Amino acid sequence: MLDRKFILQNPELVAQNSARRGVKVDVQSICELETQRLAALQKSQEFNTQANETSKRIASAKDAEERNSLIAAGRELRDKKDAAASEQSELDARILELQSALPNLTHPEVPDGGEEDANELGFGKTPQPSFDFKPVDHLALGERHDLFDFEGGARVAGAGFYFLRNAAVRLDLALQQFAISFLADRGFTPVSTPDLALTSVLQGTGFNPRGPETQIYSIENTELNLVATAEIPLGGMLSGQILDSEKLPIKLCGLSHCFRTEAGAAGRASRGLYRVHQFTKIEMFAFTVPEQSDSVHEEMRELECEIFDALEVPYRVIDTAAGDLGGPAYRKYDLEAWMPGRGDGGEWGEVTSTSNCTDYQARRLDVRYKTPGQKGTQYVHTLNGTAIATGRAMIAILENHQRADGSISVPKILQPWVGKEVLEPIA
């Protein structure tokens, strides 16, 4: 969340930033409530001081009548102090609720507008394929190769769940092995994360685990939720900790299952593996000092590009517009892969994103760092970035590497794990 002092000192800036992000929060109310909170706090402190002074006078009271009078006065002052303290707490909670709804500040180079207004920054090394036949989508390829069982998944867990079969299992595992090996060689510590996280951790990372618009599966009668991304447990892993600045940045690659309700998802573009309720993802995450976060963000984007160049998948890089940014993100880059079987004649589909969240998550999670020789602590910056979401990566690989005879070439980088250069149709 944004620093409260910063909000109070820059209400117009915060209001303009919220409007640019499409978030409606009454910033003026925050300022007014803070004035009331400070007044209630001052009253509480004054009543407490008066109560203490009255209590000291009891010992020197001349008689029982004066003593009883002082005791009664002290009790009244304590009651007034408690009432003022309660008012202060209630006002603080209301401010925190509004404060938590504010989005992060926005990088000055982020374009204005919504999803259609993103800036196209460039393309990957692999060109879009030129087929001498009509390409099919990954579902049709899956039928020919017996890769997916959506009907069986629906019988077990409902629509949006599935079984991977045959070469799809090996391809899924190959993508995991490749991403983890790739990132470990570049200084990221591999971490296998819990599939569950506390509500406070989800809120700390900026996810809404409750309510009608949530994308989170919650465990009834508990404070636990299924994680939507490894970003959640990786961010919470160091909550409440004070880190040594000399050990930053801490760079992690998390392997996790991801669970999302995908409420409202529909349409042809969401068919098959593109938008499902469970998938596997390898996520980059970093804790940095503020001066490092911009460079680490660029590093994460470059690593995503290297990964999809190695997978021989055509993609474009997008600088996400302000109105399409999630609340915690200061800036977000997306990689959109070309998917020849999507839509009529192919479409771009998001396969990765990387966000610099500055200190927005760290304030909620209370992750700080201390610099040797300096007093006090500061909040770290946090960053996250998809290395590979295996389902969407699989779509891009299958559709771009399909052949006229129905076979599918395996990207060279994955062949050692898949064990084949070409996948031949089963049916």
C-alpha positions in Angstrom: 0.0 0.0 0.0 1.0 3.6 -0.3 2.6 5.3 2.7 0.0 7.2 4.7 2.2 10.2 5.2 2.8 10.4 1.5 -0.9 10.3 0.8 -1.6 13.1 3.2 1.2 15.3 1.8 0.2 14.5 -1.9 -3.6 14.0 -2.0 -4.0 15.5 -5.5 -1.2 13.4 -6.9 -2.6 10.2 -5.3 -6.1 11.0 -6.6 -4.9 11.7 -10.1 -2.9 8.5 -10.1 -6.0 6.5 -8.9 -8.1 8.0 -11.6 -5.5 7.1 -14.2 -5.6 3.5 -13.0 -9.4 3.4 -13.1 -9.7 3.1 -9.3 -12.3 5.1 -7.4 -11.1 6.0 -3.9 -12.1 9.2 -2.0 -8.6 10.5 -1.1 -10.1 13.6 0.5 -12.0 11.3 3.0 -8.6 9.8 4.0 -7.3 13.2 4.8 -10.4 14.2 6.8 -10.5 10.9 8.7 -6.8 11.3 9.6 -7.6 14.8 11.0 -10.3 13.2 13.1 -8.1 10.3 14.1 -5.3 12.6 15.3 -7.9 14.7 17.3 -9.2 11.5 19.0 -5.6 10.3 19.7 -4.8 13.6 21.3 -8.0 13.5 23.5 -7.1 9.9 24.6 -3.6 11.0 25.5 -4.8 14.1 27.4 -7.4 12.1 29.3 -4.8 9.5 30.2 -2.4 12.3 31.5 -5.2 13.8 33.6 -6.2 10.3 34.9 -2.6 9.6 35.9 -2.3 13.0 37.7 -5.6 12.4 39.5 -4.4 8.9 40.6 -1.3 10.4 42.1 -3.4 12.8 44.2 -5.4 10.0 45.9 -2.5 9.1 48.3 -2.4 12.6 49.7 -6.2 13.0 50.0 -7.2 14.7 53.3 -10.1 12.4 54.0 -12.2 9.5 52.6 -14.6 11.9 50.9 -11.8 13.5 48.9 -10.3 10.2 48.2 -13.6 8.8 46.9 -14.1 11.9 44.8 -10.7 11.5 43.2 -11.3 7.8 42.5 -14.5 8.6 40.8 -12.9 11.4 38.8 -10.1 9.1 37.8 -12.5 6.4 36.7 -14.5 8.9 34.6 -11.2 10.1 32.9 -10.2 6.5 32.2 -13.6 5.9 30.6 -13.2 9.0 28.5 -9.7 7.9 27.5 -10.9 4.5 26.5 -13.8 6.0 24.5 -11.4 8.3 22.7 -8.9 5.4 22.1 -11.8 3.3 20.7 -12.8 6.2 18.3 -9.2 6.5 17.2 -9.0 2.8 16.5 -12.2 2.8 14.5 -11.0 5.8 12.5 -7.7 4.1 11.9 -9.4 1.0 10.6 -11.6 3.1 8.2 -8.5 4.9 6.9 -6.6 1.6 6.4 -9.5 0.2 4.4 -9.4 3.2 2.0 -5.6 3.3 2.0 -5.5 -0.4 1.1 -7.8 0.2 -1.9 -5.4 2.7 -3.4 -3.2 1.4 -6.3 0.5 1.8 -6.4 2.0 4.9 -8.0 2.7 4.5 -11.8 5.9 4.7 -13.7 6.0 7.9 -15.8 6.7 6.0 -19.0 3.6 3.8 -18.6 1.0 4.6 -21.4 -2.4 5.9 -20.5 -5.6 4.0 -21.2 -6.7 0.4 -21.0 -5.8 -3.0 -22.5 -5.9 -1.8 -26.1 -3.5 1.1 -25.3 -0.4 -0.9 -24.3 2.8 0.0 -26.0 4.4 -2.6 -28.3 8.1 -2.6 -27.5 9.5 -5.3 -29.8 9.4 -8.9 -31.0 11.3 -12.1 -30.2 13.9 -13.8 -32.4 11.5 -16.4 -33.8 9.4 -15.2 -36.7 5.7 -16.0 -37.0 5.4 -19.3 -38.9 4.3 -19.4 -42.5 2.2 -22.5 -43.0 1.4 -24.1 -46.4 -1.6 -25.7 -44.7 -4.4 -24.4 -42.4 -3.1 -24.6 -38.9 -5.3 -26.0 -36.1 -5.5 -25.1 -32.5 -4.0 -27.0 -29.5 -7.3 -28.8 -28.8 -7.3 -30.4 -32.3 -3.6 -31.3 -31.9 -4.4 -32.7 -28.5 -7.0 -35.0 -30.1 -4.5 -36.3 -32.7 -1.8 -36.9 -30.1 -4.1 -37.9 -27.1 -2.6 -35.1 -25.0 -5.6 -33.8 -22.9 -8.7 -35.2 -21.2 -11.0 -32.3 -20.4 -14.0 -34.6 -20.1 -12.3 -36.8 -17.5 -11.1 -33.7 -15.6 -14.7 -32.3 -15.5 -16.0 -35.6 -14.1 -13.4 -35.4 -11.3 -13.4 -31.7 -10.4 -15.7 -29.9 -12.8 -15.3 -27.7 -15.9 -11.9 -26.1 -16.3 -9.9 -29.0 -14.9 -8.2 -31.6 -17.0 -5.8 -34.5 -17.3 -2.5 -34.2 -19.2 -1.7 -37.4 -21.1 1.2 -39.0 -22.9 3.6 -36.5 -24.5 1.8 -33.6 -22.8 3.0 -34.9 -19.4 6.6 -35.1 -20.6 6.4 -31.7 -22.2 4.9 -30.1 -19.1 7.8 -31.6 -17.0 10.3 -30.6 -19.6 9.2 -26.9 -19.4 9.5 -27.0 -15.6 13.0 -28.6 -15.7 14.2 -26.1 -18.4 12.9 -23.0 -16.5 14.3 -24.1 -13.2 17.7 -25.0 -14.7 17.8 -21.8 -16.7 17.1 -19.5 -13.7 19.2 -21.4 -11.3 22.2 -20.9 -13.6 21.4 -17.2 -13.5 21.5 -16.8 -9.7 17.9 -17.6 -8.8 17.4 -19.9 -5.9 14.8 -22.7 -6.8 12.0 -23.0 -4.3 9.0 -25.4 -4.3 6.2 -23.5 -2.5 3.1 -24.5 -0.5 -0.1 -24.6 -2.4 -1.9 -22.9 0.5 -1.4 -19.5 2.1 -3.1 -17.5 4.8 -5.6 -14.8 4.0 -3.2 -12.1 5.5 -0.5 -13.2 3.1 -2.8 -12.9 0.1 -3.9 -9.5 1.2 -0.3 -8.5 1.8 0.6 -9.4 -1.8 -2.4 -7.5 -3.1 -4.8 -10.3 -3.8 -8.5 -10.2 -2.7 -9.2 -13.6 -1.2 -12.9 -13.0 -0.3 -15.9 -11.4 -2.0 -17.9 -11.9 -5.2 -15.2 -10.8 -7.6 -12.3 -12.8 -6.1 -10.4 -15.2 -8.3 -9.2 -17.1 -5.2 -10.4 -20.5 -4.0 -10.8 -20.3 -0.2 -10.9 -23.1 2.3 -14.2 -22.9 4.2 -14.0 -22.2 7.9 -10.2 -21.5 7.8 -7.9 -18.6 7.0 -6.3 -20.7 4.2 -6.6 -20.2 0.5 -5.2 -22.0 -2.6 -2.5 -19.9 -4.1 -3.1 -18.3 -7.6 0.7 -17.9 -8.2 4.0 -18.6 -6.4 4.2 -14.8 -6.0 1.9 -15.2 -3.0 3.9 -17.7 -0.9 7.3 -16.2 -2.0 6.3 -12.7 -0.9 4.9 -14.0 2.4 8.0 -16.2 3.0 9.9 -13.2 4.5 6.9 -11.2 5.9 7.8 -9.5 9.2 11.5 -9.9 8.5 14.4 -7.3 8.5 16.9 -8.1 5.9 20.6 -7.1 5.5 21.0 -4.7 2.6 24.3 -6.3 1.7 22.4 -9.6 1.0 20.0 -8.0 -1.5 18.8 -8.6 -4.0 17.4 -12.0 -3.0 16.2 -13.7 -6.3 14.0 -16.8 -6.2 12.3 -19.0 -8.7 9.2 -20.7 -7.3 7.6 -23.8 -8.6 3.9 -24.0 -7.7 0.6 -25.2 -8.7 -1.8 -22.3 -9.3 -5.5 -22.3 -8.7 -7.9 -19.6 -10.1 -11.7 -19.5 -10.2 -11.5 -17.6 -13.5 -14.9 -16.2 -12.8 -16.5 -14.6 -15.8 -14.0 -16.2 -18.3 -15.7 -17.3 -21.5 -15.3 -17.3 -25.2 -13.3 -19.1 -27.8 -10.1 -17.4 -26.7 -10.4 -19.0 -23.3 -10.9 -22.6 -24.6 -8.6 -25.5 -23.7 -5.5 -24.8 -21.7 -5.5 -21.0 -22.0 -7.8 -20.2 -19.1 -8.1 -23.1 -16.6 -8.6 -23.5 -12.9 -5.3 -25.3 -12.2 -1.9 -25.1 -13.8 1.8 -25.3 -13.0 4.0 -22.2 -13.1 7.6 -21.3 -12.5 7.7 -17.7 -11.1 10.6 -15.3 -10.6 10.5 -13.2 -7.4 13.0 -10.7 -6.0 13.5 -8.6 -2.9 15.7 -5.6 -3.6 16.7 -2.3 -2.2 14.9 0.6 -3.9 17.8 1.5 -6.1 17.9 -2.0 -7.6 14.3 -2.6 -8.6 14.2 -0.9 -12.0 17.3 -2.8 -13.2 16.0 -6.1 -11.8 12.7 -5.5 -13.5 14.5 -5.1 -16.8 16.5 -8.2 -16.1 13.4 -10.2 -15.5 11.9 -9.0 -18.8 15.1 -10.0 -20.6 15.1 -13.4 -19.0 11.5 -14.0 -20.1 12.6 -13.1 -23.6 15.5 -15.5 -23.5 13.3 -18.3 -22.3 10.8 -17.9 -25.1 13.5 -17.4 -27.7 15.0 -20.7 -26.5 11.5 -22.3 -26.9 11.4 -21.0 -30.5 8.1 -19.3 -29.9 7.3 -16.0 -31.7 6.2 -13.3 -29.2 5.9 -9.5 -28.7 6.8 -7.4 -25.7 4.1 -5.2 -24.2 4.4 -2.2 -21.8 1.0 -2.5 -20.1 -1.2 0.7 -19.9 -2.0 2.3 -16.6 -5.7 1.3 -16.6 -4.8 -2.4 -17.1 -2.2 -2.6 -14.3 -3.0 -4.6 -11.1 -3.1 -2.6 -7.9 0.5 -3.5 -6.7 2.3 -2.9 -10.0 4.3 0.2 -10.6 5.1 -1.0 -14.1 4.3 -4.3 -15.9 5.7 -5.9 -19.1 3.9 -8.7 -20.8 5.1 -11.2 -23.3 2.3 -12.2 -25.8 3.0 -15.3 -27.8 1.7 -15.8 -31.3 -0.9 -18.6 -31.2 -1.8 -19.7 -34.8 -4.8 -21.7 -33.8 -6.4 -18.9 -31.8 -9.2 -16.9 -33.3 -9.5 -16.6 -37.1 -6.0 -16.8 -38.5 -4.1 -16.6 -35.2 -3.9 -14.1 -32.3 -1.5 -12.9 -29.7 -2.0 -14.5 -26.2 -0.3 -13.5 -22.9 2.2 -16.0 -21.7 4.3 -14.0 -19.2 4.2 -10.8 -17.2 6.7 -9.2 -14.9 5.9 -6.4 -12.5 7.9 -4.0 -10.3 5.7 -3.5 -7.2 8.2 -1.1 -5.5 7.4 -1.0 -1.7 3.7 -1.6 -2.2 3.6 -5.2 -1.1 6.5 -4.8 1.4 4.5 -2.3 3.4 1.6 -4.8 3.7 3.9 -7.7 4.4 6.2 -5.6 6.6 9.5 -6.7 4.9 12.3 -4.2 5.6 16.0 -4.0 5.2 18.7 -2.4 7.4 21.9 -0.8 6.0 25.0 -1.3 8.2 26.1 1.9 9.8 22.7 3.6 9.3 19.9 4.0 11.8 16.4 2.6 11.2 15.0 0.4 8.5 13.4 0.9 5.1 10.9 -1.2 3.1 12.3 -3.4 0.4 11.0 -3.4 -3.2 9.4 -6.6 -4.5 9.3 -7.8 -8.1 7.7 -10.8 -9.8 7.8 -12.3 -13.2 6.5 -15.4 -14.9 9.2 -17.7 -16.2 6.8 -20.3 -17.7 3.2 -21.0 -17.1 3.3 -24.5 -18.6 -0.2 -24.6 -20.0 0.0 -21.5 -22.1 3.6 -22.2 -23.1 2.4 -25.6 -24.3 -0.3 -24.0 -26.4 2.3 -21.7 -28.1 4.7 -24.6 -28.7 2.2 -27.0 -30.1 0.5 -24.5 -32.4 3.7 -22.9 -33.7 5.6 -26.2 -34.2 2.8 -28.2 -35.9 3.4 -29.8 -39.3 1.2 -30.6 -42.3 1.2 -34.3 -41.5 -0.1 -33.6 -37.9 3.3 -34.2 -36.2 4.8 -31.6 -33.9 8.5 -30.7 -33.7 9.9 -30.4 -30.2 12.0 -27.3 -29.5 15.6 -28.3 -29.4 16.1 -27.0 -25.8 13.4 -29.4 -24.6 14.4 -32.5 -26.5 16.7 -33.9 -23.8 13.7 -33.9 -21.3 11.0 -34.9 -23.8 13.2 -37.6 -25.3 12.0 -37.0 -28.8 12.6 -34.5 -31.7 9.2 -35.0 -33.1 5.8 -35.9 -31.7 4.0 -38.2 -34.0 0.1 -38.4 -34.1 -1.5 -41.3 -32.2 -4.8 -41.0 -34.0 
